[in-house]
Amino acid sequence: MEKVLVTGATGYIGLHCIHQLLNQGYEVNGSVRSPERKHEIINALNSHNTSTEHLNLYTFNLTEDSGWDEGMQGCDYLLHIASPISLERTDEEYFVQPAVDGVKRALRFAKKHNVKKVVLTSSVAAIFDTMEKKTSFDESDWSDPNNPSISAYSKSKTLAERAAWEFVKNENDPFELAVINPALVVGASISGDIGESNKAVEMVASGRMPVAVPLMFGYVDVRDVAAAHILAMVTPASNGERFALVEKDLWYKDVAKILRENGFDKAPTLGIPVWLAKILANFNKELKLTLPYLGRKRSIKNTKAKEILGWNPRPAEESIIDIANQMKDLGMLK
């Protein structure tokens, strides 16, 4: 039985990866920062009829060496998913150094324990923030960490992914590496933790966004993101490749329409132009973060993931409805 270490086991994507790996017959080691959250993982998996007999959970983090040896012992693969994410924090101190140090630490221990392959979770945030004002991107594009308008999160993802490719380039044949670059990840959570990215849907479904601001994101289901990690792990043709994951691009007005048509009556009916959104951003912290992206179309195709991995994502509309219904059941949509 092959063994996989998944970092960030309590996380939105990480827990879905563990769920699928266990169901496919792998032994799984998972990392948590807080030992008291181990029961959360076990309970969530059991509630989805997934046996945890072959799951072992270890306590370690991105910023310290302690615990990594135990977690990596005997592993054939590493899915390095853990990385700082928050909609509340905007400072580089929170994002950049922990992300970069975490990648370097994970890869160093992967080499030490003769792991065969590493799959790293990056983001389209490491692709889109170039200095070029263009609308169409692919996996050859890279965000520029010196871009004055780049967010701390995008900078952290860019520098962390760069550090991974540099590690593989400079070390003597350490392991194979593939990188997953998802767009906005949505869809039902396995636990009660809906993650950060689903808050984009929550704001619309709850009516906290009273008007649809002119923001476009690519959307992709969390279950398909987890599936892509495992496909990249077992597909030799993925070695040395990046894979952008997106099902389709949607403006907030499109998301609002999908939700309204499925019974979420608080979703806004009115869209606003860019100039008005910029004025409103002066009075809204979350909206202010989006200023560089208001009205911008930034698209990336999923061709590479489909052709090399055989990836076949479900419709984004289904994912949006799934998470909205889950949030409703959890009492999150007041």
C-alpha positions in Angstrom: 0.0 0.0 0.0 1.5 3.3 -1.1 1.6 6.1 1.5 1.0 9.8 0.9 1.7 12.8 3.2 -0.9 15.5 2.9 0.0 18.8 4.6 -2.8 21.0 5.8 -5.1 18.1 6.6 -7.8 20.3 8.2 -7.8 22.6 5.2 -10.6 22.8 2.7 -8.6 21.2 -0.2 -6.4 19.0 2.0 -9.3 17.2 3.6 -10.9 16.5 0.2 -7.5 15.1 -1.0 -7.4 12.8 2.1 -11.0 11.7 1.5 -10.2 10.7 -2.0 -6.9 9.1 -1.3 -8.3 6.9 1.5 -11.2 5.9 -0.8 -8.7 4.9 -3.5 -6.8 2.6 -1.1 -3.8 4.7 -0.1 -2.3 5.0 3.3 -2.3 8.7 4.3 -0.3 10.8 6.8 -1.8 14.2 7.4 -0.3 17.2 9.1 -2.2 19.5 11.5 -1.0 22.6 13.3 -3.2 22.0 16.4 -3.5 18.4 17.8 -7.0 19.2 19.2 -8.3 19.4 15.6 -7.5 15.8 14.8 -10.9 14.7 15.9 -12.5 17.1 13.5 -10.8 15.3 10.6 -11.8 11.8 11.9 -15.4 12.8 12.5 -15.7 14.5 9.1 -14.4 11.5 7.2 -16.5 9.1 9.2 -19.6 11.2 8.4 -18.8 10.6 4.8 -18.5 6.8 5.3 -14.7 6.9 4.8 -12.6 4.5 6.9 -9.8 6.2 8.8 -8.0 2.9 9.5 -5.1 3.9 7.2 -5.0 7.5 8.3 -2.3 8.8 10.7 -2.2 12.5 11.8 0.9 14.3 13.0 1.3 17.8 14.5 3.8 20.0 12.7 3.8 23.3 10.8 5.5 25.3 8.0 7.9 27.3 10.2 9.6 24.6 12.3 11.4 21.3 11.6 9.9 19.5 14.5 7.5 16.7 13.5 8.4 16.6 9.8 10.5 13.4 10.0 7.7 11.5 11.7 5.1 12.7 9.2 7.3 12.0 6.2 8.5 8.5 7.3 7.8 5.9 4.7 5.9 8.1 2.4 6.0 7.6 -1.4 4.4 10.9 -2.3 3.9 14.4 -0.8 0.9 16.6 -1.5 2.1 19.9 -0.1 -1.1 21.9 0.3 -0.6 23.9 3.5 0.0 27.6 3.0 -1.2 30.8 4.6 -4.6 32.1 3.4 -6.9 34.7 4.8 -9.3 37.4 3.7 -8.7 39.3 6.9 -5.0 39.7 6.6 -3.2 41.7 3.9 0.3 42.0 5.3 3.3 40.2 3.7 4.6 39.1 7.1 1.6 36.7 7.5 1.8 35.3 3.9 5.2 35.4 2.2 7.9 34.0 4.5 5.8 31.2 6.0 4.7 30.1 2.5 8.3 30.2 1.1 9.9 28.6 4.2 7.1 26.0 4.3 7.8 24.9 0.7 11.6 24.7 1.2 11.1 22.8 4.4 8.7 20.3 2.9 10.9 19.7 -0.1 14.0 19.3 2.0 12.3 16.6 4.1 10.8 15.0 1.0 14.4 14.6 -0.4 15.7 13.3 2.9 13.0 10.6 3.0 13.3 9.6 -0.7 9.8 10.6 -1.7 9.2 9.7 -5.3 7.1 12.7 -6.3 5.8 16.0 -4.9 2.6 17.7 -6.0 2.5 21.4 -4.8 -0.7 23.4 -4.5 -0.1 26.8 -6.0 -2.7 29.1 -7.6 -3.6 31.2 -10.6 -2.5 33.9 -8.3 1.1 32.9 -9.3 0.1 33.3 -13.0 -2.2 36.4 -13.4 -0.3 39.2 -11.6 2.1 40.1 -14.4 2.9 43.6 -15.4 1.2 42.9 -18.7 -2.4 44.1 -19.0 -3.7 41.2 -21.0 -6.8 39.0 -20.8 -5.6 35.5 -21.8 -3.0 33.6 -19.8 -1.5 30.1 -19.8 0.9 28.1 -17.6 3.9 29.8 -19.1 2.9 33.1 -17.5 4.2 34.1 -14.1 3.1 36.7 -11.6 5.7 39.4 -11.0 6.4 39.7 -7.2 7.7 43.2 -7.9 4.4 44.3 -9.4 3.4 47.2 -7.2 -0.3 46.1 -7.2 0.3 42.5 -6.4 -1.4 41.3 -3.2 0.5 39.7 -0.4 -1.3 36.4 -1.1 -0.4 36.4 -4.8 3.2 37.3 -3.9 3.4 34.4 -1.4 2.1 31.9 -4.0 4.5 33.2 -6.7 7.6 33.1 -4.5 6.7 29.8 -2.9 6.2 28.1 -6.3 9.4 29.7 -7.7 11.2 28.3 -4.7 9.9 24.8 -5.4 11.1 24.9 -9.1 14.5 26.3 -8.0 14.9 23.5 -5.4 14.3 20.8 -8.1 16.6 22.5 -10.5 19.5 23.0 -8.0 19.3 19.6 -6.2 20.7 16.5 -7.7 17.7 14.5 -8.9 15.7 14.9 -5.7 12.1 13.8 -6.9 9.6 14.6 -9.5 7.5 17.8 -9.1 4.1 18.8 -10.5 2.2 22.0 -9.6 -1.5 22.6 -9.4 -2.7 26.2 -10.0 -6.4 26.4 -9.3 -8.7 29.4 -9.8 -11.3 30.2 -7.1 -12.0 26.9 -5.4 -15.7 26.5 -4.4 -18.0 23.6 -3.6 -19.2 21.7 -0.5 -16.8 21.2 2.4 -16.3 17.8 4.0 -16.3 19.4 7.5 -18.0 22.5 8.8 -15.0 24.6 7.7 -16.0 26.1 4.4 -12.5 27.6 3.7 -11.8 31.2 2.6 -12.6 31.0 -1.1 -16.2 30.0 -0.5 -16.8 33.4 1.2 -17.0 34.8 -2.3 -20.2 32.8 -2.7 -21.4 33.5 0.9 -21.3 37.3 0.4 -23.6 37.0 -2.6 -26.0 34.3 -1.3 -26.4 36.0 2.1 -27.1 39.5 0.6 -23.9 40.9 2.3 -23.1 42.0 -1.2 -26.2 44.1 -2.0 -25.1 44.8 -5.6 -23.0 42.7 -7.9 -19.6 44.4 -8.2 -17.8 44.0 -11.6 -15.4 41.2 -10.6 -14.6 38.1 -12.7 -13.1 34.9 -11.3 -12.5 31.5 -12.7 -14.4 28.9 -10.7 -13.5 25.2 -10.0 -14.9 22.6 -7.7 -12.9 21.5 -4.7 -13.5 17.9 -5.4 -12.1 18.3 -8.9 -9.1 20.2 -7.5 -8.4 17.2 -5.2 -8.8 14.8 -8.0 -6.3 16.8 -10.1 -3.7 16.5 -7.3 -4.0 12.7 -7.3 -4.0 12.5 -11.1 -0.9 14.6 -11.2 0.7 12.4 -8.5 0.2 9.2 -10.5 0.6 10.5 -14.1 4.3 10.4 -15.3 3.5 12.9 -18.0 2.8 15.5 -15.3 6.4 15.6 -14.2 7.8 19.1 -14.4 4.5 20.6 -15.4 2.1 23.3 -14.0 -1.6 22.8 -14.4 -4.2 25.6 -14.3 -7.5 24.4 -13.1 -10.7 26.3 -14.0 -14.2 25.1 -15.1 -15.5 28.5 -16.3 -15.2 32.2 -15.7 -18.1 34.0 -14.0 -18.7 37.6 -13.1 -20.4 38.3 -9.8 -23.6 39.2 -11.7 -23.5 35.6 -13.1 -23.1 34.1 -9.7 -25.9 36.2 -8.3 -28.2 35.0 -11.2 -27.3 31.3 -10.6 -28.1 31.7 -6.9 -31.4 33.6 -7.4 -32.6 30.9 -9.9 -32.0 28.3 -7.2 -33.9 30.0 -4.4 -31.4 32.3 -2.8 -33.5 35.4 -3.0 -31.0 37.7 -1.2 -28.5 37.5 -4.1 -28.3 41.0 -5.7 -30.3 41.8 -8.8 -28.4 44.9 -9.7 -24.9 45.1 -11.1 -22.8 48.3 -10.8 -20.2 49.8 -13.1 -16.5 50.0 -12.3 -16.5 53.7 -11.4 -19.1 53.2 -8.8 -17.4 50.1 -7.4 -14.2 52.2 -6.9 -16.1 54.8 -4.9 -17.7 52.2 -2.7 -14.3 50.6 -2.1 -13.4 53.6 0.0 -16.0 52.4 2.6 -15.5 48.6 2.3 -12.2 46.8 3.3 -13.0 43.6 1.3 -13.9 45.6 -1.8 -10.8 47.8 -1.5 -8.6 44.7 -1.9 -10.2 44.1 -5.3 -9.4 47.5 -6.8 -6.7 46.3 -9.2 -9.1 43.7 -10.6 -12.4 45.6 -11.0 -13.7 45.2 -14.5 -10.7 43.1 -15.6 -11.1 39.9 -17.6 -8.4 37.4 -16.8 -8.9 34.0 -18.3 -6.9 30.8 -18.5 -7.8 27.5 -20.2 -7.9 24.1 -18.7 -6.7 22.4 -21.8 -3.4 21.1 -20.4 -5.0 19.5 -17.3 -7.6 17.8 -19.6 -5.1 16.6 -22.1 -2.3 15.4 -19.8 -4.2 14.4 -16.7 -7.5 13.4 -18.2 -9.2 15.9 -15.9 -12.9 16.4 -16.3 -14.4 19.0 -14.0 -18.1 19.3 -13.1 -20.0 22.5 -13.9 -19.2 25.5 -11.7 -22.9 26.2 -11.4 -23.3 22.9 -9.5 -20.4 23.7 -7.2 -21.8 27.2 -6.4 -25.2 25.7 -5.6 -23.7 22.9 -3.5 -21.8 25.3 -1.2 -24.7 27.7 -0.9 -26.9 24.9 0.2 -24.3 23.7 2.7 -23.9 27.2 4.1 -27.7 27.4 4.4 -27.9 24.1 6.3 -25.1 25.3 8.6 -27.1 28.5 9.4 -24.5 30.7 7.8 -26.8 32.7 5.5 -28.7 35.0 7.9 
